[in-house]
Amino acid sequence: MKKSGILSLLAVFTVIFFIAGCAIFVPINVQLLPMKGNGTYTYSNAQLTIDGGMRMLKMQGSHYEMGYAYGYLLGNEIINTLQHYVYWVLLLKYPLQTYDDVYSFQAKFDWDPGYSNEMVGMLEGIYATVPESNLMISPPNGEVHKLGLKDLMVINTIGDWTCSSFAAWGPGQTTGNGMLLARNFDYLVDSSSMCKMFHMVTVCKPNDGSYSWVGVGVCGVLGAMTGMNQYGVAGVLHNTDFFPTTDDYGYMGRLFALRKILELTGPAQGPSDVETLLDGYPAYYGNNIFVCFSNTSLPLNDQAAVFEYDGDSTQPSGRATVRYASDNATLPNNAYFIQSFNLTNCMINVNHYLKRKTSAPGYTDDSGERYVLIQHYMTNAILNDGNVTESEAKNILMYVDDYFTLHSVIFEPRIGKLIIYLNDTPNKTAWECKEYNYTLTDLFNW
């Protein structure tokens, strides 16, 4: 079932952020490199399994070792993602931007040493397996050059997604033993649906003491868009664009913000720990980061939270404002959308702030439309019997999906269950494609 409105800007997906520039429009016309077909491929500390649209890479070891294995096993696929999708978005969104501007902006990010080593490993893994002639890339408004580290940084500073998610938990939530989190991941789809070829599920077991985690995203991305760690702490990342940053540099890429949450949040932690983490890092753009916690000893109100997060450190709450289920009843309304509701065992997350910016979106705002659709169907399910089932969760998000919903998930963190849909077919939604079922035990024990 399709949602009633079309996204006002489709699904806004920005790989970099606007810097004034002037250049000549340069079309991309390069050949798609051959990609691996169905099967299992191994390299040292890693195993890649491909099953139709599902590309799953399991890795363990140091950051450098994991990055090297990623690049070694998926070098062509990473280059294709950059050349045939990321660059297409740059041309579409910023046709006057020079690639030098894109490059220079990467210096404004504070690249965590571990993640930097992972990226270096990825590049060297690509170099080890991809022929020299195939390493030459043709960026928009830039010179043909050999793939380098900053090109991988461009993939990993991906910007905007128009997404929808919700969670239900508490004594009445029997599905998932007390918690269910569901999300659609939406962004811009090119006319050839190239982006639907580059799905990636990564399973990371770092040896630096951080927690293992699984993420659903895009080939070449080392951060997290949708993920869950070994303890069942689950998180999803949504774009917002209110409140410009108060910092000029030192930004943490939003994908790595969620990855850090997954790697550092254990079974004894809660919202205050994540808030402290986020308050310590400047952000360039706005985010809504939805986290479900595995700590069942937390008060019911603290077992899930949305972190409305950006780089405006002058806000009374700092860079991150925590929204709890207890805030549902006082959320702002306007003439078009009644956003408040009186349930305290569920939350909705879309693409506008509700506490950090308390003006509700107008009638043309697609984020507001998706919010109230989820609100209607989710609250009906909960009021009926206190529980949102897997099939009900799927139906709820089908009301707000479209052909640019690239992946959809249902996570049941308390039992370590993941249901994943990857949109690998033109003119279809993720929910219309194959369903993949996993458990954390299966994913981490290999």
C-alpha positions in Angstrom: 0.0 0.0 0.0 1.4 3.4 -0.9 1.2 6.5 1.2 -1.2 9.2 0.1 1.3 11.9 -0.6 4.5 12.1 -2.6 7.6 13.3 -0.7 8.0 17.0 -1.3 11.6 16.6 -2.4 11.3 12.8 -3.0 13.6 11.4 -0.3 16.2 14.0 0.3 19.6 12.3 0.2 22.6 14.6 0.3 26.2 13.3 0.3 27.8 16.6 1.1 26.6 19.9 2.3 26.4 23.2 0.4 29.5 25.2 -0.1 29.4 28.0 -2.6 31.1 27.1 -5.9 30.9 27.4 -9.6 31.8 24.8 -12.2 30.7 23.3 -15.5 28.1 20.5 -15.5 30.0 17.3 -16.2 28.0 14.2 -17.1 29.0 10.8 -15.7 29.5 8.2 -18.4 31.5 5.3 -17.0 31.1 1.5 -17.2 29.6 -0.4 -14.3 32.3 -2.7 -12.9 31.4 -6.4 -12.7 30.0 -7.4 -9.2 30.0 -10.7 -7.4 27.1 -13.0 -7.9 25.3 -15.3 -5.5 27.6 -17.4 -3.3 30.0 -17.2 -0.3 33.4 -15.5 -0.5 36.0 -15.5 2.3 39.1 -13.5 3.1 41.0 -14.1 6.4 38.8 -12.5 9.0 35.7 -12.0 6.9 32.9 -13.8 5.1 30.7 -12.4 2.4 27.5 -14.0 1.5 25.3 -12.9 -1.5 21.7 -14.1 -1.9 19.9 -12.0 -4.6 19.6 -8.5 -3.2 21.1 -9.5 0.1 24.8 -8.7 0.4 26.0 -9.6 3.9 29.6 -9.1 5.1 30.7 -10.5 8.5 34.0 -9.1 9.8 36.1 -9.4 12.9 39.5 -8.0 14.0 41.1 -4.6 14.2 39.6 -1.6 12.5 42.3 -1.9 9.8 41.7 -5.6 9.3 37.9 -5.2 9.0 38.3 -2.3 6.5 40.9 -4.3 4.5 38.6 -7.3 4.2 35.7 -5.1 3.2 37.7 -3.4 0.4 39.2 -6.7 -0.7 35.9 -8.5 -1.0 33.8 -5.7 -2.4 36.2 -3.3 -4.2 34.2 -3.2 -7.4 30.9 -2.8 -5.6 32.3 0.2 -3.5 33.6 1.9 -6.7 30.2 1.3 -8.4 28.4 2.8 -5.4 30.5 5.9 -5.6 30.6 6.3 -9.3 27.1 5.4 -10.2 25.1 6.6 -7.3 26.9 9.0 -5.0 28.2 11.0 -7.9 24.7 11.0 -9.5 23.3 12.5 -6.3 26.0 15.2 -6.4 25.1 16.2 -9.9 21.4 16.2 -9.2 21.6 18.2 -6.0 24.6 20.5 -6.5 25.4 20.8 -10.3 27.6 23.9 -9.7 29.7 22.3 -6.9 33.3 21.4 -7.7 34.7 18.1 -6.5 37.5 20.1 -4.9 34.9 21.7 -2.6 33.7 18.2 -1.7 37.2 17.1 -0.9 38.0 20.2 1.2 34.9 19.8 3.3 36.1 16.4 4.6 38.8 18.2 6.6 36.0 19.7 8.8 35.2 16.2 10.2 36.9 14.8 13.2 37.8 11.4 11.9 38.0 8.9 14.8 41.4 7.2 14.6 39.8 3.7 14.6 37.4 4.6 11.8 40.2 6.3 9.9 42.2 3.2 10.1 39.2 1.2 8.9 38.9 3.5 5.9 42.7 3.2 5.1 42.3 -0.6 5.3 39.3 -0.4 2.9 41.3 1.6 0.4 44.3 -0.8 0.6 42.0 -3.8 0.3 40.5 -2.3 -2.9 44.0 -1.6 -4.3 44.9 -5.2 -3.6 42.2 -6.7 -5.8 40.9 -4.1 -8.3 43.0 -3.6 -11.5 44.7 -0.3 -11.8 42.6 0.7 -14.8 39.4 0.2 -12.8 40.6 2.5 -10.0 40.3 5.5 -12.1 37.1 7.4 -11.2 35.3 10.3 -12.8 33.7 12.6 -10.3 31.2 15.3 -11.3 32.8 18.7 -11.8 36.2 17.2 -11.1 39.2 15.6 -12.8 39.5 11.9 -13.5 41.8 10.4 -10.8 42.7 7.3 -9.0 40.4 6.4 -6.1 41.8 7.8 -2.9 41.0 8.1 0.8 38.9 11.3 0.5 36.7 9.6 -2.1 35.8 7.0 0.6 35.2 9.8 3.0 32.7 11.3 0.6 30.7 8.0 0.8 30.9 8.1 4.5 29.6 11.7 5.0 26.3 10.8 3.4 23.7 13.3 4.5 19.9 13.2 4.3 17.2 10.6 4.5 13.5 10.9 4.7 12.5 8.0 6.9 9.8 6.7 9.2 10.0 4.6 12.4 8.2 3.7 15.5 8.6 1.5 18.6 6.3 -0.1 21.1 7.3 -1.7 24.4 6.2 -2.5 27.9 4.1 -5.2 29.6 1.4 -5.3 26.9 3.9 -5.7 24.1 4.1 -9.5 24.0 5.7 -9.6 20.5 9.5 -9.5 20.8 9.2 -10.2 24.6 8.4 -6.6 25.3 9.9 -4.5 22.5 9.5 -3.9 18.8 11.2 -1.3 16.6 10.3 -0.8 12.9 11.6 1.6 10.3 11.5 2.5 6.6 14.7 3.9 5.2 13.9 6.3 2.3 16.2 8.2 0.0 16.5 9.4 -3.6 16.3 6.8 -6.3 18.1 7.4 -9.6 16.2 6.8 -12.9 18.0 3.5 -13.5 17.4 2.3 -9.9 21.2 1.8 -9.6 21.0 2.5 -5.9 18.9 -0.6 -5.4 21.9 -2.7 -6.4 24.1 -1.5 -3.6 22.4 -2.8 -0.4 24.7 -3.9 2.4 24.3 -5.7 5.7 27.5 -5.6 7.8 28.2 -7.6 10.9 31.2 -6.2 12.8 33.0 -7.8 15.7 35.8 -5.3 16.6 38.6 -6.5 18.8 39.1 -3.2 20.6 36.7 -3.9 23.4 33.7 -2.2 21.8 30.4 -4.1 21.2 29.7 -6.1 18.1 26.9 -4.7 15.9 25.0 -5.4 12.7 23.9 -2.6 10.4 21.7 -2.3 7.3 22.9 0.3 4.8 24.8 0.9 1.6 28.0 -0.6 0.2 31.1 1.3 1.2 29.5 2.9 4.2 31.4 2.2 7.5 28.9 3.9 9.8 25.4 2.9 10.8 22.0 3.9 9.4 19.9 1.1 10.9 21.5 -1.2 13.5 21.5 -3.4 16.6 24.4 -4.4 18.9 25.1 -7.7 20.6 23.1 -6.8 23.6 20.0 -5.7 21.7 20.5 -2.0 21.8 18.9 -0.9 18.5 19.1 2.4 16.7 17.9 4.2 13.6 19.0 7.5 12.1 16.7 10.1 10.5 17.5 13.4 8.9 16.3 16.8 10.0 17.8 20.1 9.0 16.9 22.7 11.7 19.4 24.7 13.7 22.8 25.2 11.9 25.9 24.2 13.8 27.7 26.6 16.1 31.0 24.9 15.3 33.2 25.4 12.3 35.0 22.1 12.4 35.4 18.9 14.4 32.1 17.4 13.2 31.2 13.7 13.8 29.7 12.2 10.7 26.1 11.3 11.6 26.6 7.7 10.5 29.5 7.3 12.9 27.4 8.9 15.7 24.9 6.0 15.5 27.8 3.5 15.2 29.4 4.9 18.3 26.1 4.5 20.2 25.9 0.9 19.1 29.5 0.2 20.0 29.5 1.9 23.4 26.0 1.4 24.8 25.7 -1.8 26.8 23.0 -3.6 28.9 23.4 -1.4 31.9 23.1 2.0 30.1 20.3 4.3 29.2 19.3 7.6 27.6 21.5 9.8 29.8 24.6 7.9 28.6 23.7 8.5 24.9 22.9 12.1 25.6 26.3 12.7 27.2 28.0 11.0 24.2 26.2 13.1 21.6 26.6 16.4 23.6 30.4 15.8 23.3 30.5 15.9 19.5 29.7 18.8 17.1 27.3 17.8 14.3 27.0 19.6 11.0 23.4 18.8 10.2 20.3 17.9 12.2 19.4 14.3 13.2 16.7 12.3 15.0 18.4 9.3 16.4 15.9 6.7 17.8 17.4 4.3 20.3 15.8 1.3 22.1 17.7 0.1 25.1 18.2 -3.4 26.4 18.3 -2.4 30.1 15.0 -3.8 31.3 15.7 -2.4 34.8 15.2 1.1 33.4 11.9 2.9 34.1 9.5 2.2 31.3 9.8 5.8 30.1 13.5 5.4 29.7 13.6 2.1 27.7 13.4 4.0 24.4 14.1 7.6 23.4 14.6 9.9 20.4 17.7 12.1 20.5 17.0 15.3 18.6 20.6 16.2 17.8 22.5 18.8 15.9 25.5 21.1 16.3 23.7 24.0 18.1 25.4 23.8 21.4 23.7 27.1 22.6 20.4 25.2 23.0 19.4 24.9 26.7 19.8 21.1 26.5 23.0 21.3 24.6 23.6 19.5 21.2 21.1 16.8 22.1 17.5 17.0 23.3 16.0 13.8 24.6 12.4 13.1 23.7 10.7 10.4 25.8 7.3 8.6 25.5 6.1 10.8 28.4 6.4 13.7 26.0 3.8 12.3 23.6 0.9 14.0 25.3 2.5 17.5 25.1 3.8 17.4 21.5 3.0 20.5 19.4 -0.1 20.6 17.2 -1.2 23.0 14.5 -4.3 23.4 12.2 -3.2 20.4 10.1 -1.6 17.8 12.3 -2.5 16.7 15.8 0.8 15.2 16.9 0.1 14.7 20.6 -1.4 11.4 21.9 -1.8 9.9 25.3 0.1 6.6 25.1 3.4 6.2 27.0 4.5 2.8 25.7 5.4 3.8 22.2 7.1 6.6 20.1 7.2 7.8 16.5 10.2 9.2 14.7 10.2 10.9 11.4 12.0 14.0 9.9 11.1 16.9 12.1 11.9 17.9 15.6 9.1 17.9 18.2 10.8 19.2 21.3 13.9 20.9 20.0 11.8 22.9 17.6 8.2 23.1 18.8 6.5 24.4 15.7 4.6 21.6 14.0 5.0 21.2 10.2 2.5 22.6 7.8 0.0 20.8 5.7 2.5 20.4 2.8 5.1 18.8 5.0 5.5 15.1 4.2 7.1 14.4 7.5 4.0 15.5 9.4 1.8 13.5 7.1 3.8 10.3 7.7 3.8 11.1 11.5 0.0 11.2 11.8 -0.5 8.2 9.6 1.8 6.1 11.8 0.2 7.6 14.9 -3.3 6.6 13.7 -2.5 3.0 12.8 0.0 2.3 15.6 -2.3 3.7 18.4 -5.2 1.7 17.0 -3.1 -1.5 17.2 -2.0 -0.7 20.8 -5.4 0.3 22.0 -6.9 -2.9 20.6 -4.8 -5.3 22.7 -1.7 -3.5 24.0 0.5 -5.2 21.4 2.0 -4.5 18.0 2.6 -7.7 16.1 5.1 -8.2 13.3 2.3 -8.2 10.7 0.8 -5.0 12.2 4.2 -3.3 12.2 4.6 -4.2 8.6 1.1 -2.9 7.7 1.7 0.4 9.6 4.9 1.2 7.7 3.3 0.2 4.4 1.0 3.2 4.8 4.1 5.4 4.5 6.3 3.6 2.1 7.0 4.2 -1.6 9.4 3.0 -4.4 12.2 5.1 -2.7 11.9 3.1 0.5 15.2 1.2 0.1 15.1 -0.9 3.1 12.6 -1.7 5.9 13.2 -3.6 9.1 11.4 -5.0 12.1 13.7 -5.4 15.1 12.8 -7.3 18.2 15.7 -6.4 20.4 14.8 -8.3 23.5 15.0 -11.6 21.6 17.7 -10.5 19.2 15.5 -10.9 16.1 15.9 -9.0 12.8 13.5 -9.0 9.9 15.0 -7.2 6.9 13.5 -6.2 3.5 15.8 -4.9 0.8 14.3 -3.1 -2.2 16.2 -4.6 -5.1 13.5 -4.1 -7.8 12.6 -1.0 -9.8 9.1 0.5 -9.0 8.7 -1.6 -5.9 8.9 -0.8 -2.2 11.1 -2.7 0.2 8.0 -4.4 1.7 7.2 -5.9 -1.7 10.6 -7.6 -1.9 12.1 -10.7 -0.2 11.9 -11.1 3.6 15.2 -12.1 5.4 15.1 -13.3 9.0 18.1 -13.4 11.3 18.9 -13.7 15.0 21.9 -12.0 16.7 23.1 -15.4 17.7 23.3 -16.5 14.1 25.0 -13.4 12.9 27.7 -13.1 15.6 28.5 -16.8 15.9 30.4 -17.7 12.8 
